[in-house]
């Protein structure tokens, strides 16, 4: 049994230090808050007073409990105050020199049994430990912001850390109501190691003018269920902080995906570091505010300069889940829909799937029986693409195979009337490649729906260099009429969502390959620390490892970045037929149904 951790010092009373102090005092620990700035100490006390007052109002704690919590928090300006602490957690700025100075002074003050924890998320714990007089008592304790709300704590061991120290801190984290994840010492650890690579790629995408900041953020929120878009999150974290983390990650990995996008350096050097400065990727009404205000980059309201084409009937080609889902979306919105498959039997099966889906909506009270019957009546099941002769918009949702799609578009070109818009739902293939097999490439566009189409709000609208303006306007108008959120992007591999999502998933696989962390710890870290609705390995098994590998290969082929090469473990699992939930085994095993 190691030292009981009842008296804990927190060095650095910024946002994170104040949050950690609150978590500790609420859990019954005596907390010594230390900051060279008396103003910071006063602000920390005021913050604890305000949060506990709100807790009393909400009847989560009593007035006596509030009094006891406040009494357990004392602030000082000198590190000598940490002399009696059994654990010291430093959360000073991410700078080696500052942290080393704090550790040197603490070495001279605290007991030999005291554990020294660094709150760094980017710097080497091993380097800090090696320069301490007690390297076996030094570890990382990485809380996430806001500390009172976020459940994840990464417990970081160096090669020098003694197991009893790790056990004590892990036990403390659990007693605080947190979920501790044990990780080794590398920049970013698990959560930030995966998160910041993704954020960096989003910044680079924005910098390349591939998509607007609003569309990038909307795509990741609506397409992946994330609580915030990547550029808004960079503003919240601090663009200078993100740049520091990425520099540390790149120094260790030499992976170009971790080399900070130049725009991060430009914004940092200009002092446009995000919310705290009042401006970053977005502009805010005041420093520290979360409220954005319009600026020069805010999209103008549509002036209707380009009118779209009239669309009253829609053809959907395909018989799978995506095709039936898209047909359901259009029929619900009042469009006459022709659902065409390779045979009448397949088309009827697809329509039956829609009927079943609508039935579930009726049973849940989301749809009336009358609305269900009207929706189904708008759908005509057909066994041939010849039925598309009179549709105004044709949407294909067939297999993700370029030759299959090219053959289909060649047929649509012959069947569909002049002026009909031809759309592909491809998630990774070049739209222009299918457009060029037609005699009217200006009428071809990408409409990438997400699965399940009736539930997912996002549609990526992909125009090629040949797509006509009125075709683009038509598809955006149609998206709004079917209550979807359209985002514009160019015709390149992955578009927005997959181009940002799959490198993140690939990097998670590499962590497992390198034996850095377990599947369960990585999934927990991203759900608890990043707010992701699913961990990366849960998501990979749902998407399908074969689908994931195909998208990774397309991204790697287009961008030629070594960091995008599919992880060998993914290739091995696919070769073994372990494709995820659909085969009963992927990264995890599933019960056969």
C-alpha positions as CSV (number, residue, x, y, z in Angstrom):
1,X,0.0,0.0,0.0
2,X,1.5,3.4,-1.0
3,X,0.9,6.8,0.6
4,X,-2.7,7.8,1.1
5,X,-3.4,10.9,-0.9
6,X,-5.5,13.1,1.4
7,X,-3.6,16.4,1.1
8,X,-2.9,17.4,-2.5
9,X,-1.3,20.5,-3.9
10,X,-2.2,21.9,-7.3
11,X,0.4,24.2,-8.8
12,X,-1.0,26.6,-11.4
13,X,-4.5,27.9,-11.0
14,X,-5.6,28.6,-14.5
15,X,-8.7,27.0,-16.0
16,X,-7.4,23.5,-15.7
17,X,-5.8,23.8,-12.2
18,X,-9.0,25.4,-10.9
19,X,-11.1,22.6,-12.3
20,X,-8.8,19.9,-10.8
21,X,-8.9,21.7,-7.4
22,X,-12.7,21.7,-7.5
23,X,-12.8,18.0,-8.3
24,X,-10.5,17.2,-5.4
25,X,-12.2,19.4,-2.8
26,X,-15.6,18.0,-3.7
27,X,-14.2,14.5,-3.1
28,X,-13.1,15.4,0.4
29,X,-9.4,16.1,-0.2
30,X,-7.5,19.0,1.4
31,X,-6.3,21.1,-1.5
32,X,-3.4,23.5,-1.5
33,X,-3.7,25.8,-4.5
34,X,-0.4,27.5,-5.5
35,X,0.0,30.2,-8.1
36,X,2.5,33.1,-8.4
37,X,-0.4,35.3,-9.4
38,X,-2.6,36.4,-6.5
39,X,-5.2,37.4,-9.1
40,X,-5.3,33.9,-10.4
41,X,-5.6,32.5,-6.9
42,X,-8.5,34.9,-6.2
43,X,-10.2,33.9,-9.4
44,X,-9.8,30.2,-8.5
45,X,-11.5,30.8,-5.1
46,X,-14.3,32.8,-6.8
47,X,-14.8,30.1,-9.3
48,X,-15.2,27.4,-6.6
49,X,-17.5,29.7,-4.6
50,X,-19.7,30.2,-7.7
51,X,-19.8,26.5,-8.8
52,X,-20.7,25.3,-5.3
53,X,-23.4,28.0,-5.0
54,X,-24.9,26.7,-8.2
55,X,-24.8,23.2,-6.8
56,X,-26.7,24.3,-3.6
57,X,-29.3,26.0,-5.7
58,X,-29.8,22.8,-7.7
59,X,-30.0,20.9,-4.5
60,X,-26.9,18.7,-5.4
61,X,-25.1,19.7,-2.1
62,X,-26.2,21.3,1.1
63,X,-25.1,24.6,2.4
64,X,-23.0,22.8,5.1
65,X,-21.3,20.7,2.4
66,X,-20.5,23.8,0.5
67,X,-19.0,25.4,3.5
68,X,-16.8,22.3,4.1
69,X,-15.7,22.2,0.4
70,X,-14.6,25.9,0.5
71,X,-12.8,25.3,3.8
72,X,-10.7,22.5,2.2
73,X,-9.3,24.9,-0.4
74,X,-6.5,27.2,0.6
75,X,-4.3,29.3,-1.8
76,X,-0.7,30.4,-1.6
77,X,1.8,32.1,-3.9
78,X,4.9,30.1,-2.7
79,X,5.8,26.4,-3.4
80,X,6.8,26.0,0.2
81,X,3.1,25.6,0.9
82,X,3.3,22.1,-0.8
83,X,5.6,20.8,2.0
84,X,2.9,18.6,3.6
85,X,1.3,17.4,0.3
86,X,1.3,13.7,-0.5
87,X,0.6,14.4,-4.1
88,X,1.5,17.5,-6.2
89,X,-0.2,18.1,-9.5
90,X,1.5,20.8,-11.7
91,X,-0.6,22.4,-14.4
92,X,1.7,25.3,-15.3
93,X,2.2,26.4,-19.0
94,X,3.4,23.8,-21.5
95,X,7.1,24.7,-21.3
96,X,9.9,22.5,-20.3
97,X,11.9,25.2,-18.6
98,X,8.9,26.3,-16.5
99,X,7.9,22.8,-15.5
100,X,11.6,21.8,-14.7
101,X,11.9,24.8,-12.5
102,X,8.7,23.8,-10.6
103,X,10.0,20.3,-10.2
104,X,13.4,21.4,-8.9
105,X,11.8,23.6,-6.3
106,X,9.4,20.9,-5.3
107,X,12.3,18.4,-4.8
108,X,13.7,20.7,-2.2
109,X,10.4,21.2,-0.4
110,X,8.3,18.0,-0.3
111,X,8.7,14.7,1.5
112,X,10.7,11.9,-0.3
113,X,7.5,9.9,-0.5
114,X,5.5,12.6,-2.2
115,X,4.3,11.8,-5.7
116,X,4.9,14.6,-8.3
117,X,2.4,14.6,-11.2
118,X,2.6,16.6,-14.3
119,X,-0.5,17.6,-16.1
120,X,1.2,17.9,-19.5
121,X,-0.5,16.6,-22.6
122,X,2.5,17.2,-24.9
123,X,5.8,17.2,-23.1
124,X,7.9,14.1,-22.2
125,X,7.1,12.8,-18.7
126,X,10.3,10.8,-18.8
127,X,12.4,13.9,-19.4
128,X,10.8,15.7,-16.5
129,X,11.3,12.6,-14.3
130,X,14.9,12.1,-15.2
131,X,15.8,15.6,-14.0
132,X,14.0,15.1,-10.7
133,X,15.6,13.8,-7.5
134,X,12.8,11.2,-7.3
135,X,12.2,9.9,-10.8
136,X,10.4,6.8,-9.5
137,X,7.8,9.2,-7.9
138,X,7.1,11.2,-11.1
139,X,4.3,10.4,-13.5
140,X,1.7,12.1,-15.7
141,X,-1.8,12.8,-14.6
142,X,-3.7,14.3,-17.6
143,X,-7.2,15.6,-16.8
144,X,-9.4,16.9,-19.6
145,X,-11.1,20.3,-19.7
146,X,-13.5,21.0,-18.0
147,X,-12.1,18.8,-15.3
148,X,-15.3,18.6,-13.2
149,X,-17.3,17.3,-16.1
150,X,-14.9,15.2,-18.1
151,X,-14.6,11.6,-16.9
152,X,-11.3,10.6,-18.5
153,X,-7.9,10.8,-16.7
154,X,-4.8,9.5,-18.5
155,X,-2.3,8.1,-16.0
156,X,1.1,8.3,-17.7
157,X,4.0,6.1,-16.6
158,X,7.6,6.6,-17.7
159,X,10.2,3.8,-17.7
160,X,11.3,5.2,-14.3
161,X,7.9,5.3,-12.5
162,X,7.5,2.9,-9.6
163,X,4.3,0.8,-9.8
164,X,3.1,1.8,-6.3
165,X,2.9,5.5,-7.3
166,X,0.9,4.5,-10.4
167,X,-1.4,2.4,-8.2
168,X,-2.0,5.2,-5.7
169,X,-2.9,7.8,-8.4
170,X,-5.1,5.3,-10.3
171,X,-7.0,4.6,-7.1
172,X,-7.4,8.3,-6.5
173,X,-8.8,8.9,-10.0
174,X,-11.4,6.2,-9.4
175,X,-12.3,7.7,-6.0
176,X,-12.8,11.1,-7.8
177,X,-15.4,9.4,-10.0
178,X,-13.1,9.4,-13.0
179,X,-12.1,6.7,-15.5
180,X,-8.3,6.2,-15.4
181,X,-6.6,4.9,-18.5
182,X,-3.0,3.7,-18.2
183,X,-0.7,4.8,-21.0
184,X,2.9,5.1,-21.8
185,X,4.9,8.3,-22.3
186,X,4.6,9.7,-25.8
187,X,3.4,13.1,-27.0
188,X,-0.4,13.5,-26.9
189,X,-0.8,10.1,-25.1
190,X,-4.0,8.4,-26.4
191,X,-6.8,11.0,-26.6
192,X,-4.8,14.0,-27.7
193,X,-2.5,11.8,-29.8
194,X,-5.5,10.9,-31.9
195,X,-7.4,14.1,-31.6
196,X,-4.7,16.6,-32.5
197,X,-3.8,14.8,-35.7
198,X,-7.4,15.1,-36.8
199,X,-7.6,18.8,-35.8
200,X,-4.4,19.4,-37.8
201,X,-5.8,17.8,-40.9
202,X,-9.0,19.9,-40.5
203,X,-6.9,23.1,-40.3
204,X,-4.9,22.1,-43.4
205,X,-8.2,21.4,-45.2
206,X,-9.5,24.9,-44.4
207,X,-6.1,26.4,-45.3
208,X,-6.3,24.8,-48.7
209,X,-9.7,26.5,-49.3
210,X,-11.2,23.1,-49.9
211,X,-14.2,23.9,-47.8
212,X,-15.4,26.7,-45.6
213,X,-14.9,26.7,-41.8
214,X,-18.7,26.4,-41.3
215,X,-19.0,23.4,-43.7
216,X,-16.0,21.6,-42.2
217,X,-17.4,22.0,-38.7
218,X,-21.0,21.1,-39.7
219,X,-19.8,18.0,-41.6
220,X,-18.0,16.5,-38.6
221,X,-20.8,17.3,-36.2
222,X,-23.6,16.0,-38.4
223,X,-21.6,13.3,-40.1
224,X,-19.9,11.8,-37.1
225,X,-22.0,13.0,-34.2
226,X,-19.2,15.0,-32.6
227,X,-20.2,17.7,-30.0
228,X,-18.1,20.3,-31.8
229,X,-16.5,20.8,-35.2
230,X,-12.7,20.7,-35.4
231,X,-12.1,24.4,-36.1
232,X,-14.4,25.5,-33.3
233,X,-12.7,23.0,-31.0
234,X,-9.2,24.4,-32.0
235,X,-10.5,27.9,-31.0
236,X,-11.7,26.5,-27.6
237,X,-8.5,24.6,-26.9
238,X,-6.3,27.5,-28.0
239,X,-4.6,27.5,-31.4
240,X,-1.2,28.2,-29.7
241,X,-1.7,25.2,-27.4
242,X,-2.6,23.0,-30.4
243,X,0.5,24.1,-32.2
244,X,2.7,23.2,-29.2
245,X,1.1,19.8,-28.9
246,X,1.6,19.1,-32.6
247,X,5.2,20.2,-32.6
248,X,5.9,17.8,-29.8
249,X,4.0,15.0,-31.7
250,X,5.9,15.7,-34.9
251,X,9.3,15.7,-33.1
252,X,8.5,12.2,-31.9
253,X,6.8,10.7,-34.9
254,X,8.1,12.7,-37.9
255,X,4.7,11.9,-39.4
256,X,3.7,14.7,-41.8
257,X,0.1,14.4,-40.5
258,X,1.5,15.8,-37.2
259,X,3.4,18.7,-38.8
260,X,1.4,21.8,-37.7
261,X,-0.5,23.3,-40.6
262,X,1.0,26.7,-41.4
263,X,-2.2,28.4,-40.6
264,X,-1.9,27.4,-37.0
265,X,1.5,29.2,-36.8
266,X,0.2,32.2,-38.6
267,X,-2.8,32.6,-36.3
268,X,-0.6,32.0,-33.2
269,X,2.0,34.6,-34.3
270,X,-0.7,37.1,-34.9
271,X,-2.2,36.6,-31.4
272,X,-5.4,35.1,-32.9
273,X,-5.3,32.1,-30.6
274,X,-9.1,31.4,-30.4
275,X,-11.8,32.1,-27.9
276,X,-9.4,33.4,-25.2
277,X,-8.2,36.1,-27.7
278,X,-11.6,36.9,-29.1
279,X,-10.6,35.6,-32.5
280,X,-9.1,32.5,-34.1
281,X,-10.8,30.6,-36.9
282,X,-13.9,32.4,-35.9
283,X,-14.5,35.9,-34.4
284,X,-16.1,36.2,-30.9
285,X,-18.0,39.1,-29.3
286,X,-15.3,39.3,-26.6
287,X,-12.2,37.5,-25.4
288,X,-13.2,34.4,-23.5
289,X,-16.7,34.4,-25.0
290,X,-18.3,31.4,-26.8
291,X,-20.6,33.6,-28.9
292,X,-19.4,34.0,-32.5
293,X,-20.1,37.2,-34.5
294,X,-20.2,37.7,-38.2
295,X,-16.9,38.6,-39.9
296,X,-15.4,38.9,-43.3
297,X,-15.5,35.1,-43.8
298,X,-19.1,34.6,-42.7
299,X,-21.1,33.2,-45.7
300,X,-23.5,35.7,-47.2
301,X,-27.2,34.9,-47.3
302,X,-28.1,33.3,-50.6
303,X,-29.1,35.9,-53.1
304,X,-30.6,33.3,-55.5
305,X,-28.3,34.6,-58.3
306,X,-28.4,31.1,-59.8
307,X,-31.8,29.5,-60.0
308,X,-32.0,25.7,-59.7
309,X,-33.9,23.4,-62.0
310,X,-37.4,22.2,-61.1
311,X,-37.5,18.8,-59.4
312,X,-40.7,17.0,-58.7
313,X,-39.7,13.4,-59.4
314,X,-36.7,11.5,-58.2
315,X,-35.2,8.2,-59.3
316,X,-33.1,6.1,-56.9
317,X,-30.9,3.4,-58.4
318,X,-30.0,0.5,-56.0
319,X,-31.6,-2.0,-53.7
320,X,-29.4,-1.9,-50.6
321,X,-29.9,-0.1,-47.3
322,X,-28.6,3.2,-48.6
323,X,-30.8,3.2,-51.7
324,X,-34.0,2.4,-49.7
325,X,-33.0,5.0,-47.1
326,X,-32.6,7.7,-49.7
327,X,-35.8,6.7,-51.4
328,X,-37.6,7.0,-48.0
329,X,-36.1,10.5,-47.5
330,X,-37.4,11.8,-50.8
331,X,-40.8,10.2,-50.5
332,X,-41.4,11.6,-47.0
333,X,-40.6,15.0,-48.4
334,X,-43.4,14.7,-51.0
335,X,-41.4,13.7,-54.1
336,X,-42.6,11.0,-56.5
337,X,-39.9,8.4,-56.3
338,X,-38.9,5.6,-58.7
339,X,-36.8,3.0,-56.9
340,X,-35.1,0.9,-59.5
341,X,-33.0,-2.3,-59.0
342,X,-31.5,-5.0,-61.2
343,X,-34.7,-7.0,-60.9
344,X,-38.3,-6.4,-60.0
345,X,-37.9,-8.8,-57.0
346,X,-35.0,-6.8,-55.6
347,X,-36.9,-3.5,-56.1
348,X,-39.9,-4.9,-54.3
349,X,-37.7,-6.1,-51.4
350,X,-36.2,-2.6,-51.1
351,X,-39.7,-1.1,-51.0
352,X,-40.7,-3.6,-48.3
353,X,-37.6,-2.5,-46.3
354,X,-39.0,1.1,-46.5
355,X,-42.4,-0.1,-45.4
356,X,-40.8,-1.7,-42.4
357,X,-38.9,1.4,-41.5
358,X,-42.0,3.6,-41.8
359,X,-43.8,1.1,-39.6
360,X,-41.3,1.5,-36.9
361,X,-41.8,5.2,-37.1
362,X,-45.5,4.7,-36.7
363,X,-45.1,2.4,-33.7
364,X,-42.9,5.1,-32.0
365,X,-45.4,7.8,-32.6
366,X,-43.2,9.7,-35.0
367,X,-45.4,9.2,-38.0
368,X,-49.1,8.7,-38.5
369,X,-50.5,5.7,-40.4
370,X,-51.9,8.1,-43.0
371,X,-48.5,9.7,-43.6
372,X,-47.0,6.2,-43.9
373,X,-49.5,5.2,-46.5
374,X,-49.0,8.4,-48.5
375,X,-45.2,8.0,-48.4
376,X,-45.4,4.4,-49.6
377,X,-47.8,5.4,-52.4
378,X,-45.3,7.9,-53.8
379,X,-42.7,5.1,-54.3
380,X,-42.8,3.0,-57.5
381,X,-40.6,-0.1,-57.4
382,X,-39.1,-0.9,-60.8
383,X,-36.8,-3.7,-62.2
384,X,-35.1,-1.5,-64.8
385,X,-33.5,1.9,-65.2
386,X,-35.8,2.5,-68.2
387,X,-38.3,3.7,-65.5
388,X,-36.1,6.8,-65.0
389,X,-37.2,8.3,-68.4
390,X,-39.2,11.1,-66.8
391,X,-37.4,11.8,-63.5
392,X,-35.9,15.2,-62.8
393,X,-33.2,13.9,-60.5
394,X,-31.5,10.5,-60.6
395,X,-29.5,9.4,-57.6
396,X,-27.4,6.2,-57.7
397,X,-26.7,4.2,-54.6
398,X,-25.1,1.1,-55.9
399,X,-21.8,-0.7,-55.0
400,X,-18.7,1.4,-54.3
401,X,-17.0,0.2,-57.5
402,X,-15.9,2.7,-60.2
403,X,-16.6,0.4,-63.1
404,X,-20.1,-0.5,-61.8
405,X,-20.9,3.2,-61.4
406,X,-19.5,4.2,-64.8
407,X,-21.6,1.5,-66.5
408,X,-24.7,2.7,-64.6
409,X,-24.1,6.4,-65.5
410,X,-23.6,5.5,-69.2
411,X,-27.1,3.9,-69.0
412,X,-28.6,6.9,-67.1
413,X,-27.2,9.1,-69.9
414,X,-29.2,7.2,-72.5
415,X,-32.4,6.8,-70.4
416,X,-32.8,10.1,-68.5
417,X,-34.4,13.1,-70.3
418,X,-32.3,16.2,-71.2
419,X,-31.9,18.5,-68.2
420,X,-32.2,15.8,-65.6
421,X,-29.6,16.0,-62.8
422,X,-27.5,12.9,-62.3
423,X,-26.1,12.3,-58.8
424,X,-23.8,9.8,-57.3
425,X,-23.7,8.9,-53.6
426,X,-20.1,7.8,-53.7
427,X,-18.1,8.3,-50.5
428,X,-14.6,8.0,-52.0
429,X,-14.5,7.6,-55.8
430,X,-13.9,10.6,-58.2
431,X,-17.3,12.1,-59.3
432,X,-15.7,13.4,-62.5
433,X,-14.8,9.8,-63.5
434,X,-18.5,8.9,-63.7
435,X,-19.4,12.2,-65.2
436,X,-17.1,11.7,-68.1
437,X,-18.8,8.6,-69.4
438,X,-21.9,10.7,-70.0
439,X,-22.5,13.1,-72.8
440,X,-23.6,15.7,-70.2
441,X,-20.9,15.9,-67.5
442,X,-22.2,19.4,-66.6
443,X,-25.4,17.6,-65.2
444,X,-23.5,15.3,-62.9
445,X,-22.8,16.0,-59.2
446,X,-22.1,14.1,-56.0
447,X,-24.7,13.8,-53.3
448,X,-23.1,11.9,-50.5
449,X,-25.8,10.8,-48.0
450,X,-24.8,9.2,-44.7
451,X,-26.1,5.9,-43.3
452,X,-28.9,5.6,-42.1
453,X,-30.1,8.2,-44.6
454,X,-33.5,8.9,-42.9
455,X,-31.7,9.8,-39.6
456,X,-28.5,11.4,-40.7
457,X,-28.8,15.2,-41.5
458,X,-25.7,15.7,-43.6
459,X,-25.3,15.6,-47.3
460,X,-21.9,16.4,-48.9
461,X,-22.5,18.2,-52.2
462,X,-19.6,17.4,-54.5
463,X,-19.3,19.5,-57.6
464,X,-16.7,18.7,-60.2
465,X,-14.8,21.2,-62.4
466,X,-17.5,20.4,-65.0
467,X,-20.7,20.7,-62.9
468,X,-23.0,23.5,-64.0
469,X,-23.9,26.2,-61.5
470,X,-27.7,25.5,-61.8
471,X,-27.1,21.8,-61.1
472,X,-25.2,22.8,-57.9
473,X,-28.0,25.2,-56.9
474,X,-30.6,22.5,-57.7
475,X,-29.1,19.9,-55.4
476,X,-28.6,22.4,-52.5
477,X,-32.3,23.4,-52.8
478,X,-33.4,19.7,-52.9
479,X,-31.3,19.0,-49.8
480,X,-33.0,21.7,-47.9
481,X,-36.5,20.5,-49.0
482,X,-35.7,17.0,-47.7
483,X,-34.5,18.6,-44.4
484,X,-30.8,17.8,-44.9
485,X,-27.9,20.1,-44.2
486,X,-25.8,20.4,-47.4
487,X,-22.1,21.2,-47.2
488,X,-20.0,22.0,-50.3
489,X,-16.8,20.3,-51.1
490,X,-14.6,19.7,-54.2
491,X,-14.2,16.4,-56.0
492,X,-11.3,14.8,-54.2
493,X,-10.9,11.6,-52.2
494,X,-12.8,11.4,-49.0
495,X,-14.5,14.7,-49.4
496,X,-14.7,16.3,-45.9
497,X,-15.9,13.6,-43.4
498,X,-14.0,10.5,-44.6
499,X,-10.8,12.5,-45.4
500,X,-10.8,13.6,-41.7
501,X,-12.3,10.5,-40.1
502,X,-10.3,7.6,-41.6
503,X,-6.8,8.9,-40.9
504,X,-7.9,9.2,-37.3
505,X,-9.2,5.6,-37.3
506,X,-6.0,4.4,-39.0
507,X,-3.8,6.1,-36.3
508,X,-5.9,4.4,-33.6
509,X,-5.0,1.0,-35.3
510,X,-1.4,1.9,-35.3
511,X,-1.5,2.6,-31.5
512,X,-2.7,-1.0,-31.0
513,X,-0.1,-2.4,-33.4
514,X,2.6,-0.6,-31.4
515,X,1.2,-2.1,-28.2
516,X,0.8,1.4,-26.8
517,X,-2.7,1.0,-25.5
518,X,-5.5,-1.6,-25.6
519,X,-8.6,-1.4,-27.8
520,X,-10.8,-0.8,-24.7
521,X,-8.6,2.0,-23.4
522,X,-8.4,3.7,-26.7
523,X,-12.2,3.5,-27.2
524,X,-12.8,4.8,-23.6
525,X,-10.3,7.6,-24.1
526,X,-12.0,8.9,-27.2
527,X,-15.5,8.6,-25.8
528,X,-14.7,10.1,-22.4
529,X,-11.9,12.5,-23.4
530,X,-13.0,13.6,-26.8
531,X,-16.8,13.3,-26.6
532,X,-17.0,10.8,-29.5
533,X,-20.3,8.9,-29.6
534,X,-18.3,5.7,-30.4
535,X,-14.7,4.7,-29.9
536,X,-12.6,4.2,-33.0
537,X,-12.6,0.4,-32.8
538,X,-16.4,0.2,-32.2
539,X,-16.9,2.4,-35.2
540,X,-14.5,0.4,-37.4
541,X,-16.4,-2.8,-36.7
542,X,-19.7,-1.1,-37.5
543,X,-18.5,0.5,-40.7
544,X,-16.8,-2.7,-41.8
545,X,-13.1,-3.3,-42.0
546,X,-13.2,-4.0,-45.7
547,X,-15.0,-0.7,-46.3
548,X,-12.5,1.1,-44.1
549,X,-9.5,-0.4,-45.8
550,X,-10.9,0.5,-49.3
551,X,-11.3,4.2,-48.2
552,X,-7.8,4.2,-46.6
553,X,-6.4,3.0,-49.9
554,X,-8.2,5.6,-51.9
555,X,-6.9,8.4,-49.5
556,X,-3.4,7.1,-49.7
557,X,-3.5,6.8,-53.4
558,X,-4.7,10.3,-53.9
559,X,-2.7,12.2,-51.3
560,X,0.5,10.0,-51.5
561,X,1.2,10.7,-47.8
562,X,3.1,7.9,-46.1
563,X,1.1,8.6,-42.9
564,X,-2.1,7.6,-44.8
565,X,-0.9,4.1,-45.7
566,X,-3.4,1.6,-44.2
567,X,-2.1,0.0,-41.0
568,X,-0.9,-3.5,-41.7
569,X,-3.1,-4.9,-38.9
570,X,-6.2,-3.6,-40.8
571,X,-5.0,-5.3,-44.0
572,X,-4.4,-8.6,-42.1
573,X,-7.8,-8.7,-40.5
574,X,-9.5,-8.0,-43.8
575,X,-7.4,-10.8,-45.5
576,X,-8.5,-13.1,-42.7
577,X,-12.2,-12.3,-43.4
578,X,-12.6,-10.5,-40.1
579,X,-14.7,-7.6,-41.4
580,X,-16.5,-6.4,-38.2
581,X,-20.0,-7.0,-36.9
582,X,-21.3,-8.2,-40.2
583,X,-19.0,-11.3,-40.0
584,X,-19.2,-11.7,-36.3
585,X,-15.5,-10.7,-35.8
586,X,-13.4,-7.7,-36.5
587,X,-11.3,-6.0,-33.8
588,X,-13.7,-7.6,-31.4
589,X,-15.9,-10.8,-31.5
590,X,-19.7,-10.6,-31.7
591,X,-22.4,-13.1,-30.9
592,X,-23.8,-14.8,-34.0
593,X,-27.4,-13.9,-34.7
